[in-house]
Amino acid sequence: MRQFTLILTYTSSDEVQELVNKHLVGSGLLILPNVVISWLPRQDLERRLLGIKEELINMMERGFEGEFAYAIIELTDEQFKAVRPMIVRKLESDSRRLISWGETLLKRIRSQRVERVKKEFLRFDREYRQLVSMHDVFDVKHELLNKVMELARELRIEYERKGH
């Protein structure tokens, strides 16, 4: 079984949280505020977290005040099984959000010129690919994912049909 790691973070302000988000993007799934579950090797995670600390120190040298703390917890199989329901709920919630957004976007693609929705379509497509990837990483299957995949296919067909 793949090794998963929890990253728990504490930040004292929105600015520090933005810094954390920037450095941890693509490193895992945010399952709760300040709780990320990752599949990356520990040394990669530590390198990213040290990058946050270094950047925060540079900001503090210029007068910024902020705090950042973290813990890295490598999960046993039993611990992962205990956390897995939270992962499934998060992926289901993300799927519902993408379905709602995709349905609205499909109506806009059908009613507007494609240039007006290009950026939004590309952002949807990027988030869709990330969602499918997260489902693969955590081996989660549910009917909502099938609905998202069908909607993404329909969006792609309509977007290309409209002239792109």
Secondary structure, DSSP 8 states (H G I E B T S, - for coil): ----EEEEEEESSHHHHHHHHHHHTTSSEEEETTEEEE-S-HHHHHHHHHHHHHHHHHHHHTT----EEEEEEE--HHHHHHHHHHHHHHHHHHHHHHHHHHHHHHHHHHHS-GGGTHHHHHHHHHHHHHHHHHHHHTT---HHHHHHHHHHHHHHHHHHHTT-
